[in-house]
Amino acid sequence: MRALGFESIVADGVFLINFVSYYQDSKLARDWTAEADWKRRGFYPGPQFETLDNDIQVLFEKYLEERGINTTVALFISNYVEHKEQKDI
């Protein structure tokens, strides 16, 4: 099975995508061990997202939205991080 990996950040309640990576083996994308992280770092992450054709950028954004990765999730992440930071102080 294959997988896509999205490297992104949350800013002002939206996801900003930096890279979209393609994995021949989805196990590598799902594995969070140090060894898998090392292997992932050896792969070319692809071009900067902002340098892709606008139509491709829109299609990737729609792909994520269809899977529930949207403003609501971005706002939840921002709020949760702030909550955790305040709780740990």
N, C-alpha and C positions, 0 to 999 in steps of 0.2 A: 504494500500500500504506500502511496505517496502522500506528501504533506506540504503545505505552505506555512511559512513562519513569518510573522509580521513583527518587526522591531518598531515600537512606537512609544510615544510619550503622551501624557494627558496634560493639556494646557487650556485654561479658560473653558473647561467643560467639553472639550472636543479631543479626539484622538488625532495626533499628528504622526503620520507614518514616516519613518526614516528609510527602512529597507523592507523588501519582500524577498524572502529566501525560499528556494525550492529544494525539497529533500526527496531523493529517490526512495528512501526508506523512512516511513513515518516513525519508526521506533527511535530514531535519532532525534527527531523533533520533540518527542514526548519524554525522553529519558533526561532526568535532571541530575545525573551523577557527574562527578568531576571529569571522568573519562569522556562522557558524551559531550560535555561542555567544551572540552579540549578539541574533540573531533569537529564540532560545529564551528569553532573558531578557525579551523583550517579551510573551511569552505568559503568561496567568494560569495558575499552577501547580496550581490547584485548592485546595480547602479543606485545612486541616491534617488529616492522616490520622487522628489521634486523635479528631477531631470527627465523622468518618463513623459511620454506623450500625454497630454491632458485627458484624452479619451480613456487611456489605460488607467490613469489615476482615478478617474470617476468610476470605472468598472470595479476596481479593487475596493473603493469605498462602498459601493453598492453591495459588493460581495460580503463585506463585513456587516453592513447594516442588516442584510437579510438573515444573518446569523446572530442578531441581537447585540452586536458590538456597536453601540450608538451613544448619543449624548447622555442618555439615562445612566448607562454603565460608567461613562467617563465621570459624571458628576458623583456617582456613588463612590468611585475610587478616590476622588479628591476629598470627599467628605470623610471617608473611612480613614484615610491617611492622616488627616487633620485630627480626627478623634483619637487615633492611636498615639499620635505625638503628644497630645494634651494629657492623655491618660498616663503615659510613661514618664511625665515630668515630675 
